Amino acid sequence: MKNTEHNLSRRSINPATRLVLGGRDPFANHGFVNPPVHHVSTVLYPTAEDFLARRAKYVYGRRGTPTSEALENALRELEGPECAGVALLPSGLAAISTALLSILHAGDHLLITDSVYLPTRKFADGVLKRYAIESSYYDPLIGSGIAGLMRSNTRAVFVEAPGSLSFEVQDVPAIAAAAHAKGAVVIMDNTWASPLYFRAFDKGVDLSIQAATKYVGGHSDLMLGTVSANAATWERLKETVYLMGLCVGPDDIYLALRGLRTLGVRLAQHYQSGLKVARWLQQRPEIARVLHPALASCPGNATWQRDFSGASGLVSIVFKPVAGLAVHAFLNELGLFGIGASWGGFESLAIPFDCSSIRTATTWVPEGPTVRLHIGLEDPDDLIRDLELGLAALNACRTMSQDDYAVAAAARRSRSSK
Ligand SMILES: *Cc1c(COP(=O)(O)O)cnc(C)c1O
């Protein structure tokens, strides 16, 4: 049948095509291209006997609906044949915490990359610790050296490649090989690359997480997380999600499914524009280093070249030594970049950050202040012109006193509120 079946073998279908086909069955839905959005709690049974035997495909809203299945199926097809199932969670952080809870027991030890997303670290040091699960942190560039940190009770190794502020690219295959040799599970935060640019299961990952809030959604209008599991981890994950009572509303699932259809073309543009901006920043005299996995100046660049098929739209700037005030002037001058958390949407963002106070296994000492950009879908030449104005404001600020700066900032605030 047209559109639901085709003569190409399933395995030969490329990811961009999978994004278009996944989770859709038009002729089961009156020929409509997209699946319906089911708002569901109760499921009715025709008789008492049917209810007692739970004779129904769907038993209760929280246990899955055609809407949640559509997104799960689309993501499973994207991940490839080793993916046994996908769980949907109400945020990326919920996906991380649930994946960890599905694997770990009291008394276990967990290894986490020192470059990890900060709330993941806080979950481990806060909640997991209370349940007698000990976490320790390792150098993101450790590679096969992680073997030396494995203990008899190390049940899981958490990787994130690259780190979402400092962009060290981890050698996931080497870490996975060392972890598996000791019977540990490998859990990855794959939000940055998505399954399009990093084939987590082919590289030895057992549980692969995405904050679908970011690129999958792509429009800064939803919160959602996903965990994709292989056959060894899927049943435990599914049970944990069920018993924690976690589920996602159908409208957010639908937005994610809609975002997924264009993920391929959006990511390709974020990749191209991000690299163009990164290369432009590299030749600016105000900047000591630009961190982007595709640049040789980024730690782990060779690993990125070997293991990844693309990059997303994040770029970090390490300024040469300059007053923090001047960096605020830079950020405040940007008109096309919003100042705010998150990334992966169509619009560009810029935030100041400081990793140095977070690290515990490594030291991160940048030459000067640091800023992370998310390069959105605007014309990159316009973004570059905006950054140029921002850098002019930074340079002007070098000669300003604190008082001059306060006056200029107040003038800007009153302009922007009009
Ligand atoms: C944003 C983010 C998360 C958390 O996602 P939320 O949906 O905001 O909870 C997890 N990991 C990384 C790398 C992120 O950037």
Ligand as a Chemical Component Dictionary entry (heavy atoms), coordinates in Angstrom:
data_LIG
# 
_chem_comp.id                   LIG 
_chem_comp.type                 NON-POLYMER 
_chem_comp.pdbx_formal_charge   0 
_chem_comp.three_letter_code    LIG 
# 
loop_
_chem_comp_atom.comp_id 
_chem_comp_atom.atom_id 
_chem_comp_atom.alt_atom_id 
_chem_comp_atom.type_symbol 
_chem_comp_atom.charge 
_chem_comp_atom.model_Cartn_x 
_chem_comp_atom.model_Cartn_y 
_chem_comp_atom.model_Cartn_z 
_chem_comp_atom.pdbx_ordinal 
LIG C1 C1 C 0 18.576 20.456 28.397 1  
LIG C2 C2 C 0 19.361 19.229 28.595 2  
LIG C3 C3 C 0 18.861 18.178 29.359 3  
LIG C4 C4 C 0 17.561 18.278 30.117 4  
LIG O1 O1 O 0 16.454 18.436 29.302 5  
LIG P1 P1 P 0 15.102 19.085 29.900 6  
LIG O2 O2 O 0 14.070 18.692 28.906 7  
LIG O3 O3 O 0 15.355 20.547 29.991 8  
LIG O4 O4 O 0 14.864 18.469 31.242 9  
LIG C5 C5 C 0 19.620 17.044 29.465 10 
LIG N1 N1 N 0 20.817 16.929 28.865 11 
LIG C6 C6 C 0 21.341 17.931 28.121 12 
LIG C7 C7 C 0 22.658 17.732 27.482 13 
LIG C8 C8 C 0 20.628 19.114 27.974 14 
LIG O5 O5 O 0 21.175 20.114 27.288 15 
# 
loop_
_chem_comp_bond.comp_id 
_chem_comp_bond.atom_id_1 
_chem_comp_bond.atom_id_2 
_chem_comp_bond.value_order 
_chem_comp_bond.pdbx_ordinal 
LIG C1 C2 SING 1  
LIG C2 C3 SING 2  
LIG C2 C8 DOUB 3  
LIG C3 C4 SING 4  
LIG C3 C5 DOUB 5  
LIG C4 O1 SING 6  
LIG O1 P1 SING 7  
LIG P1 O2 DOUB 8  
LIG P1 O3 SING 9  
LIG P1 O4 SING 10 
LIG C5 N1 SING 11 
LIG N1 C6 DOUB 12 
LIG C6 C7 SING 13 
LIG C6 C8 SING 14 
LIG C8 O5 SING 15 
# 
